Amino acid sequence: MWTGEAFLLVGAVFEFWLITSRSFPIEKFLLPGFYVTWGTFSSMLGALKASDVPRWMTITLTTAATIVMLIASILIAYYCHK
């Protein structure tokens, strides 16, 4: 869970920094996006497994949050780079 939080923080900071600078190619935007996605996955999975949540809900929420963050990161990378 703590690894996920670290990836989430690092990805969010670097993605914000890259968006505001706009001097990097688009490929540089995707790595922080994947960090944020991996951080979301690890954090959600760790938090839901630690609590008393049913297994089906853990899998559903973790998968949904990961897919949403992946799509959001890709969209942010492409649309903010223009």
Secondary structure, DSSP 8 states (H G I E B T S, - for coil): -HHHHHHHHHHHHHHHHHHHH--S-HHHHHHHHHHHHHHHHHHHHHHHHHTT--HHHHHHHHHHHHHHHHHHHHHHHHHHH-
